[in-house]
Amino acid sequence: MSHTYLTTEELATRMKYDALTIRNRLKDSVLLEGIHYFRPFGGRKILFIWGAVEEDMQKFSQVTGLVPM
């Protein structure tokens, strides 16, 4: 199984959000640990799973016509 893992800064660039927004708001309310991101080796660093983030963004926008924020 092949996944694309992104740092917070890389995810922010792809999503066109500020990295601080992802760290403070999205990570705590929209992006879920174990589904959208994980902490490799139990450390502090966070890696986002692009496929899961993209899939949920598309699902949400199809249901509401909006992108989560």
WOLIN-V670312 format. One record per backbone hydrogen bond with DSSP energy under -1.0 kcal/mol. NH is the residue of the N-H (numbers start at 1). CO is the residue of the C=O. If there is no record, write none. Layout:
# WOLIN-V670312
NH/CO ; NH/CO
This chain:
# WOLIN-V670312
6/48 ; 11/7 ; 12/8 ; 13/9 ; 14/10 ; 15/11 ; 16/12 ; 17/12 ; 22/18 ; 23/19 ; 24/20 ; 25/21 ; 26/21 ; 27/22 ; 29/25 ; 30/26 ; 31/26 ; 34/37 ; 35/32 ; 36/32 ; 37/32 ; 38/47 ; 42/39 ; 43/40 ; 47/38 ; 48/6 ; 49/36 ; 50/4 ; 53/49 ; 54/50 ; 55/51 ; 56/52 ; 57/53 ; 58/54 ; 59/55 ; 60/56 ; 61/57 ; 62/58 ; 63/59 ; 64/60 ; 65/61
